[in-house]
Amino acid sequence: MVTFAFFIFSNEKEKGRIMAMKQIIAHSDSINMLLARYGVKFGIYKHGQFIEQLFPFDPIPRIIPAEDFNYLERGLIQRVNALNRFLADIYSSKNIIKDGIIPEDFVFSSSGYLPECEGIMPPAGIFSHISGIDLVQAKDGTWYVLEDNLRIPSGASYPLIARDLTRRADPQVFNEYPVIDNRDYADILKETMDHVNLGGINVILTPGRYNSAFFEHSYLAEKTGSVLAMPNELFVQDCKLYYRDDQGSKQRVGALYRRLSDEFLDPCTFRPDSLIGVPNLMAAYRAGNVAIINTPGNGVADDKGIYYFVPKMIQYYLNEEPILKNAPTYLPIYEEDRNYVLDNFDNLVIKDVAEAGGYGVVFGSKLEGAEKERFRELVKNEPRRFIAQEVIDFLDLDIMDEGKQVPRKADLRAFVLSGETTRVWASGLTRFSRVADSFIVNSSQGGGFKDTWVLSR
């Protein structure tokens, strides 16, 4: 293994970069200590208990050359624009179903489809204001989209604060080398919120500190100048949403960046037992008096089964060929695909469409005997529940493990923000597995994260 082989410069500059990287690595313990002090944690519920843990930071950044990022940027903008068009269509005229591009029952059987959102057109026609698109790069250099996250994608705050602390530890690195400054995320997010604001303040709604991403809620509220509100601080009056501060005064809310799931958002519309929702919020939203970021009902577009049809959406809505590739995917609802999955079970990864965070992912090669047969029967009997994908042998990135550089699988969550225009943040969350040979990189599965350096030239 060649140390820091990702730096391709003249010998003198390469030596300088290696020295700079060694400096960052030397500061990694102090950076992680500061991350812990700032509460940069990731909480998960496991076996009925809330477990809060550090989100381990690795100092060796992922490097994306300018040419690669320009390609990704074009593909991500195209993809998110098509997904927004799909959401506008599916909750109104449903032309993509009428024209036979996506099967009707496939859409309406999705757990993410919400009939309560039928006929609602959000401000500026934007459904997914903040999209988290998960990608991997294969060893031949090809980028593949693994998932589209259009509900409440998290993770932007982690590379933001890690870059800030790294800059403090060794500012010279970012003064001398062409890394695009990622501190503009808060400005882009604020502009996105302001674009759809219907008159009033911007609010980030958090269910509280026991949410897995509470650090991010508070961090982004501070950086965007938004109010961080608990559910009991919001109320609806005359079909308008208000925030009540600790002095008892109220302010109109024009844009609500909600950080809780659809089903808990409004007990009068969705789950009546929700204690973290805002009663009648959907009435205010339906009346056109508040923008909700991201809109309720987006889950129909990031369903793992609907993912199969995104290339067709791009062709249908934009009349363009997809720039970014999907991982080769099979839908067991189709007989030909189902037969292929069953015949090639050992070579595929099977995903439960209702699961997230790395759960419900099964590699056929890891199953044996009765367990394998049981899973094959599940696929046959519940074909809408699963998709199957070819296993992409994606790139390993070097991480520091007990003082040594070791290769680990890593993905990239790119953040695409849709406001007046659709923009891709020149950074991103690189997650990696801390287990050798594991393809599961999710933080909920014990993974860590890196900063993502996009080069300007």
Phi, psi and chi 1 to 4 in degrees:
 res  aa     phi    psi   chi1   chi2   chi3   chi4
   1 MET       -  131.6 -177.9 -175.7  -59.8      -
   2 VAL   -91.2  122.6  179.5      -      -      -
   3 THR   -63.0  128.0  -56.3      -      -      -
   4 PHE    53.3   44.9  -52.6  122.9      -      -
   5 ALA   -69.4  -10.6      -      -      -      -
   6 PHE   -75.2   -8.4   40.4   70.2      -      -
   7 PHE   -92.3  111.4  -66.2  120.1      -      -
   8 ILE  -114.7   91.0  -54.1  173.6      -      -
   9 PHE  -141.7 -178.8  -71.0   89.8      -      -
  10 SER   -61.8  159.1   66.8      -      -      -
  11 ASN   -55.2  -42.1  -73.2  -20.0      -      -
  12 GLU   -64.4  -47.1 -175.7  177.4  -15.2      -
  13 LYS   -67.6  -36.4  -73.9 -171.5  175.8 -179.8
  14 GLU   -64.0  -40.5 -172.1  173.0  -11.7      -
  15 LYS   -63.2  -39.9  -73.3  177.2 -176.7  176.4
  16 GLY   -63.5  -39.9      -      -      -      -
  17 ARG   -68.5  -40.0  -78.1 -179.0  174.3  -92.6
  18 ILE   -61.1  -43.0  -69.5  172.3      -      -
  19 MET   -62.7  -42.2  -69.8  -60.3  -64.8      -
  20 ALA   -63.3  -41.1      -      -      -      -
  21 MET   -66.3  -37.5 -164.2   55.9   56.5      -
  22 LYS   -62.1  -36.0  -73.9 -178.3  176.8  178.2
  23 GLN   -63.6  -43.3  -75.5  -67.3  102.5      -
  24 ILE   -63.7  -43.7  -68.2  176.7      -      -
  25 ILE   -61.2  -38.2  -69.8  171.6      -      -
  26 ALA   -63.6  -26.5      -      -      -      -
  27 HIS   -93.5    1.2  -69.4  -64.2      -      -
  28 SER   -61.1  -38.4   61.4      -      -      -
  29 ASP   -64.0  -42.8  -72.9  -16.1      -      -
  30 SER   -68.6  -34.0   60.9      -      -      -
  31 ILE   -65.4  -44.1  -68.1  171.1      -      -
  32 ASN   -65.0  -34.7  -88.2  -63.5      -      -
  33 MET   -64.4  -40.2  -74.1  176.5   63.3      -
  34 LEU   -67.6  -38.7  -75.5  170.3      -      -
  35 LEU   -60.0  -40.3  -70.5  170.6      -      -
  36 ALA   -65.7  -40.4      -      -      -      -
  37 ARG   -63.9  -38.2 -177.1 -178.5  -59.1  172.9
  38 TYR   -78.6   -2.8  -76.0  119.6      -      -
  39 GLY    77.5   31.0      -      -      -      -
  40 VAL   -80.0   83.3 -175.9      -      -      -
  41 LYS  -124.6  166.3  -61.6  179.3  179.8  179.9
  42 PHE  -129.2  119.8 -169.7   89.8      -      -
  43 GLY  -103.2  143.5      -      -      -      -
  44 ILE  -136.8  150.8   57.3  172.1      -      -
  45 TYR   -93.5  124.7  -78.0   95.8      -      -
  46 LYS  -139.8  126.6 -164.3  169.4 -174.7  179.0
  47 HIS    53.2   41.3  -54.1  -54.0      -      -
  48 GLY    78.0    6.6      -      -      -      -
  49 GLN  -121.7  146.7  -69.8 -175.0  -44.0      -
  50 PHE   -89.0  120.1  179.4   75.1      -      -
  51 ILE  -116.0  118.5  -57.9  170.0      -      -
  52 GLU  -103.7  129.0 -162.7  167.8   41.1      -
  53 GLN  -138.9  156.8   56.5 -163.5   24.8      -
  54 LEU   -67.1  147.7  -69.8  175.1      -      -
  55 PHE   -99.4   97.3 -165.3    4.8      -      -
  56 PRO   -61.2  133.6  -18.4   30.9      -      -
  57 PHE  -104.3  132.3  169.5   68.3      -      -
  58 ASP  -105.8  132.2 -176.2   75.1      -      -
  59 PRO   -75.6  -18.8   29.3  -36.8      -      -
  60 ILE   -79.7  113.1  -54.9  175.3      -      -
  61 PRO   -76.6  159.5   30.6  -35.9      -      -
  62 ARG   -82.8  132.8  170.7  176.0 -135.5  143.7
  63 ILE  -106.8  124.4  -55.2  -66.6      -      -
  64 ILE  -116.0  113.1  -60.2 -179.2      -      -
  65 PRO   -61.0  155.3  -21.1   32.8      -      -
  66 ALA   -56.8  -41.5      -      -      -      -
  67 GLU   -63.5  -42.1 -175.5  178.0   -2.8      -
  68 ASP   -63.8  -42.5  -81.5   21.0      -      -
  69 PHE   -66.3  -37.8 -178.2   73.7      -      -
  70 ASN   -60.4  -39.6  -69.6  -22.3      -      -
  71 TYR   -65.6  -47.8  165.2   76.7      -      -
  72 LEU   -60.7  -41.7  -70.6  173.3      -      -
  73 GLU   -58.8  -47.2 -174.5  175.3   42.2      -
  74 ARG   -62.2  -43.3  -71.6 -175.0  -71.5  109.3
  75 GLY   -68.3  -38.6      -      -      -      -
  76 LEU   -70.5  -40.7  -70.2  165.1      -      -
  77 ILE   -61.7  -44.7  -71.1  171.4      -      -
  78 GLN   -59.1  -46.0  178.3 -166.4   61.1      -
  79 ARG   -65.6  -46.5 -168.5  175.4 -177.4   96.0
  80 VAL   -68.4  -37.5  168.8      -      -      -
  81 ASN   -60.5  -41.6  -76.0  -16.9      -      -
  82 ALA   -66.3  -40.3      -      -      -      -
  83 LEU   -65.2  -38.2  -74.4  163.0      -      -
  84 ASN   -65.4  -38.6  -95.0  -52.1      -      -
  85 ARG   -64.0  -39.6  -67.7  -82.8  -65.5  -86.4
  86 PHE   -61.6  -46.2  168.6   72.7      -      -
  87 LEU   -62.9  -41.8  -74.8  162.4      -      -
  88 ALA   -62.0  -37.8      -      -      -      -
  89 ASP   -72.5  -45.1 -177.0   19.3      -      -
  90 ILE   -70.6  -25.4 -144.1   66.0      -      -
  91 TYR   -97.1   13.0  -76.4  112.0      -      -
  92 SER  -137.4 -100.2   57.0      -      -      -
  93 SER   -80.3  -23.4   56.1      -      -      -
  94 LYS    61.6   38.9  -58.1  172.3  179.6   56.7
  95 ASN   -63.4  -32.7  -71.0  -38.9      -      -
  96 ILE   -66.3  -26.2 -161.2  166.3      -      -
  97 ILE   -79.9  -45.7  -67.8  174.8      -      -
  98 LYS   -58.8  -33.3  -66.1  173.7 -175.2  175.2
  99 ASP   -89.1    6.2  -69.1  -22.9      -      -
 100 GLY    74.8   20.5      -      -      -      -
 101 ILE   -80.1  -39.1  -53.0  -59.3      -      -
 102 ILE  -127.8  133.1  -60.5  179.9      -      -
 103 PRO   -62.8  136.9  -18.7   30.2      -      -
 104 GLU   -58.1  -49.1  179.3  178.1   22.7      -
 105 ASP   -67.2  -23.8   58.4  -13.1      -      -
 106 PHE   -69.3  -37.4 -157.5   78.6      -      -
 107 VAL   -72.1  -51.8  172.8      -      -      -
 108 PHE   -74.9  -15.5  -61.9  140.3      -      -
 109 SER   -88.0   -4.9   65.2      -      -      -
 110 SER   -67.7  134.8  169.0      -      -      -
 111 SER   -65.2  -18.8   60.8      -      -      -
 112 GLY   -85.2  -11.8      -      -      -      -
 113 TYR   -78.5  127.5  168.1   73.9      -      -
 114 LEU  -118.7  106.8  -60.6 -179.1      -      -
 115 PRO   -60.1  -22.5   15.4  -26.9      -      -
 116 GLU   -65.0  -15.7  -63.3   88.3  -12.0      -
 117 CYS   -97.9    2.1  -63.5      -      -      -
 118 GLU   -58.3  134.4  -84.8  -68.0  -27.8      -
 119 GLY    80.6    0.1      -      -      -      -
 120 ILE   -92.4  123.4  -55.9  176.8      -      -
 121 MET  -108.6  113.8 -176.4   57.6   64.0      -
 122 PRO   -69.9  165.1   26.4  -33.5      -      -
 123 PRO   -53.7  135.3  -26.1   34.3      -      -
 124 ALA    63.0    9.4      -      -      -      -
 125 GLY    69.0   19.8      -      -      -      -
 126 ILE   -99.4  124.8  -58.2  168.2      -      -
 127 PHE   -99.7  -49.5  -74.7   75.4      -      -
 128 SER  -104.7   98.3 -175.6      -      -      -
 129 HIS   -80.0  -33.8  -50.0   81.8      -      -
 130 ILE  -128.4  108.9  -56.2  147.2      -      -
 131 SER  -110.7  131.6  -54.6      -      -      -
 132 GLY  -107.6  108.0      -      -      -      -
 133 ILE  -104.2  119.6  -49.8  -61.0      -      -
 134 ASP   -91.6  125.3  -67.1  -14.9      -      -
 135 LEU  -127.5  157.4  -53.3  107.0      -      -
 136 VAL  -132.7  154.8  -65.6      -      -      -
 137 GLN  -111.4  121.7 -171.9  175.6   23.9      -
 138 ALA   -71.5  165.2      -      -      -      -
 139 LYS   -66.5  -16.2  -70.0 -177.3  175.9  177.4
 140 ASP   -88.3    4.1   66.5   -0.5      -      -
 141 GLY    95.9  -11.0      -      -      -      -
 142 THR   -71.8  134.3  -54.8      -      -      -
 143 TRP   -93.0  137.1  -73.8   91.7      -      -
 144 TYR  -125.5  140.0  -68.7   93.6      -      -
 145 VAL   -85.0  126.5  175.4      -      -      -
 146 LEU   -95.7  -38.7  -72.8 -171.7      -      -
 147 GLU  -151.8  151.8  -73.8 -173.3    9.3      -
 148 ASP  -110.9  127.1  -55.5  -67.3      -      -
 149 ASN  -115.5  108.4  -61.9  -78.8      -      -
 150 LEU  -120.9    6.6  -49.6 -178.9      -      -
 151 ARG   -91.6  -81.4  -59.5 -179.6 -141.9 -162.9
 152 ILE  -136.5   66.0   41.6  174.4      -      -
 153 PRO   -63.8  134.0   23.9  -33.9      -      -
 154 SER  -113.9  168.0   62.8      -      -      -
 155 GLY   123.4  -13.0      -      -      -      -
 156 ALA   -65.5  -29.7      -      -      -      -
 157 SER   -68.3  -26.7   62.8      -      -      -
 158 TYR   -68.9  -51.0  -59.3  110.7      -      -
 159 PRO   -66.7  -26.6   18.2  -29.8      -      -
 160 LEU   -62.3  -52.4  -91.1  172.1      -      -
 161 ILE   -74.2  -32.8 -167.9  167.6      -      -
 162 ALA   -64.4  -41.3      -      -      -      -
 163 ARG   -63.1  -40.7  177.9   82.3   61.9   88.3
 164 ASP   -61.5  -45.1 -177.1   46.8      -      -
 165 LEU   -71.3  -35.1  -64.3  177.7      -      -
 166 THR   -65.7  -39.7  -56.3      -      -      -
 167 ARG   -62.4  -38.2 -174.9 -178.8  -73.0  106.0
 168 ARG   -66.2  -39.2  -70.1 -169.6 -145.0  172.8
 169 ALA   -68.5  -38.1      -      -      -      -
 170 ASP  -152.2   79.2 -165.1  -21.0      -      -
 171 PRO   -63.1  -21.8   22.3  -32.6      -      -
 172 GLN   -62.2  -32.8 -158.6   64.2   21.5      -
 173 VAL   -55.9  -45.6  173.6      -      -      -
 174 PHE   -85.3  -10.4  -59.2   99.9      -      -
 175 ASN   -83.3  -29.5  -68.5  -26.0      -      -
 176 GLU   -99.1  -23.5  -67.4 -175.3   -1.9      -
 177 TYR  -118.6  151.4  -56.7  114.9      -      -
 178 PRO   -80.3   62.3   31.1  -35.4      -      -
 179 VAL   -97.9  126.3 -179.3      -      -      -
 180 ILE   -66.3  131.8  -64.6  177.7      -      -
 181 ASP   -65.8  126.5 -165.2  -28.6      -      -
 182 ASN   -96.5    7.4   74.1  -12.8      -      -
 183 ARG   -74.0   -0.9  -74.0  175.2  -71.2 -173.3
 184 ASP   -82.9   -1.0   61.9  -11.8      -      -
 185 TYR   -57.7  -44.5 -177.2   81.3      -      -
 186 ALA   -62.1  -37.6      -      -      -      -
 187 ASP   -65.8  -42.6  -67.0  -25.9      -      -
 188 ILE   -64.7  -42.1  -59.5  171.4      -      -
 189 LEU   -63.3  -43.5  177.3   56.5      -      -
 190 LYS   -63.4  -43.2 -175.0  178.8 -174.9  -54.1
 191 GLU   -61.0  -37.7  -71.2  170.5   12.0      -
 192 THR   -64.2  -45.0  -60.3      -      -      -
 193 MET   -66.0  -43.8  -63.5  172.0   74.2      -
 194 ASP   -62.1  -34.5  -72.1  -15.6      -      -
 195 HIS   -62.1  -33.8 -178.9   67.5      -      -
 196 VAL  -105.6   -0.1  -64.7      -      -      -
 197 ASN   -61.5  130.6 -171.6  -59.3      -      -
 198 LEU  -100.7   20.9  -67.0  170.2      -      -
 199 GLY   108.0  100.7      -      -      -      -
 200 GLY   141.3 -165.0      -      -      -      -
 201 ILE   -88.6  160.2   60.6  173.2      -      -
 202 ASN   -90.2  133.6  -69.4  -30.4      -      -
 203 VAL  -129.8  137.7  167.8      -      -      -
 204 ILE  -104.1  117.1  -65.4 -179.8      -      -
 205 LEU   -91.3  119.2  170.1   60.6      -      -
 206 THR  -115.9  141.5  177.7      -      -      -
 207 PRO   -76.0   -7.9   25.4  -31.6      -      -
 208 GLY   126.3  177.7      -      -      -      -
 209 ARG   -69.5  -14.0   72.3  166.3  -58.2  -84.8
 210 TYR   -87.8    5.0  -69.7  108.8      -      -
 211 ASN   -75.8  147.6 -177.7  -91.6      -      -
 212 SER   -61.3  -27.5   62.5      -      -      -
 213 ALA  -116.4   31.8      -      -      -      -
 214 PHE   -59.0  -37.6  179.0   70.6      -      -
 215 PHE   -53.6  -45.4  160.7   76.0      -      -
 216 GLU   -63.9  -39.9  177.0  158.2  -73.6      -
 217 HIS   -57.0  -50.5  -53.6  168.3      -      -
 218 SER   -69.6  -37.3   57.1      -      -      -
 219 TYR   -65.5  -46.1 -173.5   78.6      -      -
 220 LEU   -69.9  -32.9  -67.4  179.4      -      -
 221 ALA   -61.6  -44.7      -      -      -      -
 222 GLU   -63.7  -44.8  176.6 -171.3  -11.2      -
 223 LYS   -71.0  -30.0  -67.2  -64.6 -177.0 -177.6
 224 THR   -96.5   -4.3   59.9      -      -      -
 225 GLY    71.6   22.5      -      -      -      -
 226 SER   -89.7  161.2  -57.4      -      -      -
 227 VAL   -83.5  129.6  171.3      -      -      -
 228 LEU   -90.2  116.1 -178.8   67.4      -      -
 229 ALA  -121.9  140.6      -      -      -      -
 230 MET   -85.9  158.8  -57.7  -70.0 -179.0      -
 231 PRO   -56.1  -36.7  -27.3   35.5      -      -
 232 ASN   -73.5   -4.7   62.4  -14.4      -      -
 233 GLU   -94.8   -0.2  -64.2  174.1  -50.9      -
 234 LEU  -117.1  145.0  -62.2  173.8      -      -
 235 PHE  -152.9  157.4   66.0   96.4      -      -
 236 VAL  -109.3  131.7  172.8      -      -      -
 237 GLN  -139.6  128.7 -175.2  177.9   48.9      -
 238 ASP    53.4   41.0  -62.0  -32.9      -      -
 239 CYS    60.8   28.7  -89.6      -      -      -
 240 LYS  -127.4  147.9  -63.4 -179.3  177.0   66.7
 241 LEU   -96.3  135.5 -178.8   64.6      -      -
 242 TYR  -129.5  153.2  -67.6   93.0      -      -
 243 TYR  -110.4  131.5  166.0   73.5      -      -
 244 ARG  -110.6  121.3 -178.5 -173.8  -73.0  113.4
 245 ASP   -85.0 -179.8   63.7   22.3      -      -
 246 ASP   -72.0   -6.5   54.7    6.7      -      -
 247 GLN   -94.4   -3.9  -57.6  -60.6  -45.2      -
 248 GLY    91.6   -4.7      -      -      -      -
 249 SER   -81.3  153.6   61.3      -      -      -
 250 LYS  -118.1  149.7   68.0  178.5 -174.5 -179.8
 251 GLN  -132.7  139.9  -67.2  175.4  -82.3      -
 252 ARG   -67.8  138.6  171.9   89.1 -178.7  -88.7
 253 VAL  -101.8  123.9  178.3      -      -      -
 254 GLY   -97.9  -30.4      -      -      -      -
 255 ALA  -141.0  129.0      -      -      -      -
 256 LEU  -117.7  110.8 -177.8   72.9      -      -
 257 TYR   -89.5   97.5  179.3   10.2      -      -
 258 ARG   -86.8  138.7   52.4   78.4  177.1 -127.0
 259 ARG  -120.5   43.0  -64.0  -59.7  -60.0 -102.4
 260 LEU  -140.7  157.3   63.0  157.8      -      -
 261 SER   -68.4  155.2  -59.2      -      -      -
 262 ASP   -49.7  -47.5  -70.3   -9.0      -      -
 263 GLU   -65.6  -18.5   61.9  -92.3   30.8      -
 264 PHE  -102.9    2.4  -62.6  105.7      -      -
 265 LEU   -71.3  -39.3 -160.6   53.8      -      -
 266 ASP  -146.5  109.2  179.9   -8.4      -      -
 267 PRO   -66.7  -16.1   22.5  -32.2      -      -
 268 CYS   -81.4  -15.5  -62.3      -      -      -
 269 THR  -115.4  -41.0  -59.0      -      -      -
 270 PHE  -109.4 -120.4  -56.9  117.0      -      -
 271 ARG   -73.8  118.0  -73.5 -175.2   54.9  158.5
 272 PRO   -69.6  -16.2   22.6  -32.1      -      -
 273 ASP   -90.1    4.1   61.2  -19.0      -      -
 274 SER   -69.9  126.3  173.3      -      -      -
 275 LEU  -101.1    0.3  -60.1  178.0      -      -
 276 ILE  -115.4    7.7   56.0  173.6      -      -
 277 GLY   -94.3  178.9      -      -      -      -
 278 VAL  -116.7  109.7 -179.7      -      -      -
 279 PRO   -55.7  133.3  -25.5   35.0      -      -
 280 ASN    70.2   13.7  -64.0  -50.6      -      -
 281 LEU   -59.2  -41.4  173.2   60.5      -      -
 282 MET   -65.7  -30.3  -73.5  -62.4  -67.3      -
 283 ALA   -64.9  -42.4      -      -      -      -
 284 ALA   -65.7  -38.6      -      -      -      -
 285 TYR   -67.1  -46.0  172.2   55.7      -      -
 286 ARG   -63.7  -32.4 -176.4  177.2  -76.1  -83.3
 287 ALA   -75.6   -6.5      -      -      -      -
 288 GLY    79.6   28.5      -      -      -      -
 289 ASN  -106.3   -5.8  -68.7  -32.2      -      -
 290 VAL  -152.6  142.3   65.6      -      -      -
 291 ALA   -91.9  134.9      -      -      -      -
 292 ILE  -111.0  126.4  -60.1  178.4      -      -
 293 ILE  -117.6  120.0  -58.6  168.4      -      -
 294 ASN   -74.3  161.2  -77.5  -22.0      -      -
 295 THR   -69.1  148.5   64.4      -      -      -
 296 PRO   -62.1  146.2  -18.9   30.5      -      -
 297 GLY    94.4   -2.4      -      -      -      -
 298 ASN   -65.1  -18.3  -81.9    9.5      -      -
 299 GLY   -59.1  -23.3      -      -      -      -
 300 VAL   -65.8  -25.3   67.3      -      -      -
 301 ALA   -89.7  -18.9      -      -      -      -
 302 ASP  -110.3   14.0   69.0   12.2      -      -
 303 ASP   -55.6  134.6 -179.5  -63.1      -      -
 304 LYS   -62.1  -24.3  -71.9 -176.4  176.1   67.7
 305 GLY   -77.7  -40.5      -      -      -      -
 306 ILE   -63.1  -29.5  -66.9  -66.3      -      -
 307 TYR   -47.7  -38.3  159.0   93.9      -      -
 308 TYR   -55.1  -32.5  175.4   91.1      -      -
 309 PHE   -95.0   -1.5  -63.0   97.7      -      -
 310 VAL   -60.1  -43.3  176.0      -      -      -
 311 PRO   -56.9  -36.1  -26.9   36.9      -      -
 312 LYS   -68.2  -36.1  -64.0  177.7 -174.9  -70.2
 313 MET   -60.8  -43.2  -70.7 -179.5 -158.1      -
 314 ILE   -60.6  -43.8  -68.0  169.3      -      -
 315 GLN   -67.1  -39.5  -65.7  168.3  -35.1      -
 316 TYR   -71.0  -50.1 -179.7   77.0      -      -
 317 TYR   -85.1  -33.7  -67.6  116.4      -      -
 318 LEU  -108.4  -11.3  -54.3 -179.3      -      -
 319 ASN    55.5   43.3 -164.9   28.8      -      -
 320 GLU  -131.9  154.6  -62.5  171.6   -1.1      -
 321 GLU   -80.9  138.9  -73.0  -59.0  -49.0      -
 322 PRO   -60.8  135.7  -21.0   31.9      -      -
 323 ILE   -82.1  -45.9  -64.1  169.5      -      -
 324 LEU   -94.1  145.9  -67.6  171.3      -      -
 325 LYS   -91.6  144.4  -63.2  177.1 -180.0  -70.3
 326 ASN   -76.7  153.7  -87.1   15.1      -      -
 327 ALA   -63.4  140.9      -      -      -      -
 328 PRO   -54.1  119.6  -25.7   35.7      -      -
 329 THR  -128.6  145.9  -56.8      -      -      -
 330 TYR  -127.4  138.9  -52.8   94.2      -      -
 331 LEU  -108.1  114.6  -68.5 -173.2      -      -
 332 PRO   -63.8  -11.6  -25.2   35.6      -      -
 333 ILE   -67.1  -23.4   61.1  162.8      -      -
 334 TYR   -91.3  131.0  -63.4  128.0      -      -
 335 GLU   -58.2  -43.5 -177.2  178.1    2.5      -
 336 GLU   -62.0  -43.7 -177.6  178.7   -5.3      -
 337 ASP   -66.4  -40.9  -79.2   17.2      -      -
 338 ARG   -62.0  -42.5 -176.3  167.6   62.3 -108.6
 339 ASN   -63.8  -39.1  -70.1  -22.8      -      -
 340 TYR   -64.2  -42.8 -179.5   87.1      -      -
 341 VAL   -61.4  -45.8  171.2      -      -      -
 342 LEU   -68.3  -34.2  -64.2  173.8      -      -
 343 ASP   -76.8  -23.0  -69.3  -17.0      -      -
 344 ASN  -122.0   29.1  -63.2  -86.2      -      -
 345 PHE   -53.7  -39.9 -160.7   80.1      -      -
 346 ASP   -68.8  -17.1  -71.1   -8.8      -      -
 347 ASN  -104.1    6.2  -58.2  -42.1      -      -
 348 LEU  -120.3  162.0  -58.6  172.1      -      -
 349 VAL  -109.7  130.6   55.2      -      -      -
 350 ILE  -105.3  132.2  -42.1  -62.3      -      -
 351 LYS  -124.0  133.2  -63.4 -178.6  178.3 -179.2
 352 ASP   -79.2  122.3 -170.7  -38.7      -      -
 353 VAL   -68.0  -18.2  -59.3      -      -      -
 354 ALA   -89.7   -7.6      -      -      -      -
 355 GLU   -97.9  162.9  -63.5  -76.1   -0.9      -
 356 ALA  -149.6  174.3      -      -      -      -
 357 GLY    69.8   23.6      -      -      -      -
 358 GLY    87.9   -3.7      -      -      -      -
 359 TYR   -84.2  154.9  -64.8   97.9      -      -
 360 GLY    72.8   19.1      -      -      -      -
 361 VAL  -107.2  123.3  176.1      -      -      -
 362 VAL  -128.5  126.5  174.8      -      -      -
 363 PHE   -90.1  121.5  -71.5   83.8      -      -
 364 GLY   -55.7  -34.2      -      -      -      -
 365 SER   -68.2  -17.3   60.0      -      -      -
 366 LYS   -88.8  -10.6  -56.8  -67.6 -174.8 -177.1
 367 LEU   -94.9  149.0  -60.9  179.4      -      -
 368 GLU  -138.3  154.2  -64.1 -179.7   -8.4      -
 369 GLY    50.7 -129.1      -      -      -      -
 370 ALA   -61.9  -35.2      -      -      -      -
 371 GLU   -64.1  -40.8 -173.4 -179.5   18.6      -
 372 LYS   -65.3  -44.0  178.5 -179.8  -69.7 -171.8
 373 GLU   -64.6  -37.5  -75.3  -51.3  -52.0      -
 374 ARG   -62.6  -41.1 -177.1 -172.6   67.4   82.1
 375 PHE   -71.4  -38.2 -146.7   91.2      -      -
 376 ARG   -60.6  -39.6  -75.8  166.7   54.0   86.6
 377 GLU   -65.5  -37.7  -73.4  -60.2  -48.4      -
 378 LEU   -60.2  -44.3  -85.1  176.1      -      -
 379 VAL   -63.0  -40.4  171.5      -      -      -
 380 LYS   -67.7  -40.6  -76.5 -166.3  -75.3 -172.8
 381 ASN   -87.1  -23.8  -64.2  -30.0      -      -
 382 GLU  -130.2   63.4  -58.4  179.6   53.3      -
 383 PRO   -64.3  -29.0   22.5  -34.1      -      -
 384 ARG   -71.4  -17.8  175.9   60.2  178.0   87.1
 385 ARG   -77.0  -18.3 -179.8  179.2  166.1 -175.2
 386 PHE  -129.4  153.7  -59.5   98.5      -      -
 387 ILE  -123.8  161.9   64.2  168.8      -      -
 388 ALA  -129.4  142.8      -      -      -      -
 389 GLN  -133.6  149.2  -66.9  178.4  -31.5      -
 390 GLU   -63.7  144.0  -58.2  -73.9   -8.8      -
 391 VAL   -79.0  115.9  179.0      -      -      -
 392 ILE   -89.4  122.1  -62.3  172.3      -      -
 393 ASP   -81.5   80.8 -171.6   12.2      -      -
 394 PHE   -81.4  167.3   53.8   94.9      -      -
 395 LEU   -59.3  143.4  -78.4  179.0      -      -
 396 ASP   -90.5  141.7  -63.2  -81.9      -      -
 397 LEU  -115.3  146.9  -62.9 -179.0      -      -
 398 ASP   -70.9  137.0  -79.2   -6.5      -      -
 399 ILE  -129.0  163.2   71.0  164.6      -      -
 400 MET   -92.1  124.8  -63.6  -57.2  -62.1      -
 401 ASP  -134.2  108.4 -175.7   26.1      -      -
 402 GLU    53.1   45.8  -64.0 -177.1   -7.0      -
 403 GLY    82.6    2.0      -      -      -      -
 404 LYS  -121.7  150.3  -63.6  179.3 -179.8  178.5
 405 GLN   -84.0  125.3  -80.8 -179.3 -110.3      -
 406 VAL  -134.6  148.9  -65.0      -      -      -
 407 PRO   -83.2  139.1   29.6  -32.9      -      -
 408 ARG  -142.6  149.4  -66.8  -70.3 -175.6  -93.4
 409 LYS   -64.6  142.7  -63.0  -64.7 -179.2 -170.7
 410 ALA  -146.9  144.4      -      -      -      -
 411 ASP  -115.8 -174.7   76.1  -10.1      -      -
 412 LEU  -138.8  125.0  170.9   67.3      -      -
 413 ARG   -98.7  112.1  172.8  163.8  -67.5 -178.3
 414 ALA   -91.7  143.4      -      -      -      -
 415 PHE  -109.7  123.5  -68.7   89.7      -      -
 416 VAL  -117.6  123.2 -174.1      -      -      -
 417 LEU  -112.7  129.9  -70.4   90.6      -      -
 418 SER  -114.1  111.9  -58.3      -      -      -
 419 GLY  -134.6 -120.6      -      -      -      -
 420 GLU   -60.3  -35.9 -174.0  174.1   -2.8      -
 421 THR  -132.9  172.8   59.6      -      -      -
 422 THR  -100.2  124.2  -56.5      -      -      -
 423 ARG  -129.4  145.3  -60.0  168.5   64.7  179.3
 424 VAL  -105.9  126.0 -179.6      -      -      -
 425 TRP   -68.1  129.6 -178.1   38.5      -      -
 426 ALA   -80.8   64.6      -      -      -      -
 427 SER  -170.1 -143.2 -173.3      -      -      -
 428 GLY   143.9  167.9      -      -      -      -
 429 LEU  -100.6  111.2  176.7   66.4      -      -
 430 THR   -94.5  118.1  -67.3      -      -      -
 431 ARG  -107.8  145.4  -59.4  174.0  -61.9 -176.1
 432 PHE  -136.9  154.2   61.5   86.4      -      -
 433 SER   -80.8  141.7  171.6      -      -      -
 434 ARG   -96.3    5.7  -69.3 -165.1  -72.1  165.6
 435 VAL  -111.1  127.8  178.5      -      -      -
 436 ALA   -57.7  135.5      -      -      -      -
 437 ASP    69.2    6.1  -59.1  -39.1      -      -
 438 SER   -87.7  139.3  173.1      -      -      -
 439 PHE   -96.6   -1.2  -75.4   71.7      -      -
 440 ILE   -94.2  114.7  -53.6  -63.0      -      -
 441 VAL  -110.8   -1.8  -58.4      -      -      -
 442 ASN   -61.3  144.7  -55.8   71.5      -      -
 443 SER   -61.4  -34.1   49.1      -      -      -
 444 SER   -68.4  -13.3   56.5      -      -      -
 445 GLN  -106.0   16.1  -58.3  -67.3  -52.5      -
 446 GLY    92.8   10.9      -      -      -      -
 447 GLY   -75.1  171.1      -      -      -      -
 448 GLY  -118.0 -174.9      -      -      -      -
 449 PHE  -138.2  158.4   79.5  101.1      -      -
 450 LYS  -125.7  161.8  -66.3  172.9  169.8  -74.5
 451 ASP   -76.3  155.7 -166.8    2.3      -      -
 452 THR  -119.4  113.3  -56.4      -      -      -
 453 TRP   -95.7  115.2  -69.9    7.2      -      -
 454 VAL   -97.1  123.5  176.1      -      -      -
 455 LEU   -82.9  143.5  -58.9 -175.9      -      -
 456 SER   -84.1  -14.4   60.6      -      -      -
 457 ARG  -158.0      -   59.3  179.3 -173.0  -85.5
